[in-house]
Amino acid sequence: MNWFFKFCKSLYEKPIPQPSCSSGPTHNLKEIFDQMNARYFQGRLELSIYWFGRQSKSSRINRKVLGYYDAKNKRIKIHHSLNDPFYPPYFIAYVVYHEMLHSVVPPLLGQKKRQVHHAVFKQKERLFEDYTKAKEWEKENLRKILNGR
């Protein structure tokens, strides 16, 4: 199957329905989302959230994509490999908060490229209570994160 056919097919395939956006053995995304929404966004965000990617423990995270905000469909996707006891709750909360921020802090359109993580975004990102702790944990464990633990 060539790349063009795969691409076209992916445009028409619907996402696999998730039993629950909070499904998983370790972290409950819906609960984390609701806590972050109440604490930092006054409950105003109306987004869906679910896991994406392979569920295998051996799955690698390509290019460090831990999460993704889909603006068109107003949903947050968190990589399934993060649903593991190795990842502390504050780190998962940070990833969810980061993706939530993308829904309220739009990218800046520059002359050459779009800036997603610009100064205003980074300033708001630092408002997360455990920001320093989460960033330090990420830095210390980056190799394990990228290699799927």
C-alpha positions, 0 to 999 in steps of 0.5 A: 500500500503506497503512502498516498493511499494510506493518507487518503484512507486515513482522511475517511477513517473515523477514530476508534471509539474509546470505551471512556476518555478516562479508561486505562490502568493508571491515569484517569484523563477525564478526572485530570482534565476536570481538575485542571479545568476547574483550577486554571480555566474556571471550568470554561473549557469544553474539550474531549480528551482521550488516549492515542497511539499504541497501547504496547509498553514497547511503543516509542514516542516519536519526536517526543509527542506526548500530547496533541491538541486538535483545534478543529475537533476540540479534543486533546489526545495524550499518548497511551504510553503515558498511562503507566505508573512510571509517569507521576500524576503531576507530570500527566497533569502538566501534559494535560494542562499544556494541551489545554493551554493550546485551546486558549492561547492561539499560535502567532502567525509570523512571516516565516512560520507559525509560533506555537510555543511563543512567549505568552504561551510559555508565560501561561505554562509556568502558571501550572503549580508543579511546572518546575517539578514536571520539567525537571522530571521530564529532563531527568527521564527524557531518554526513558520517555523517548524509548517508551520506558 
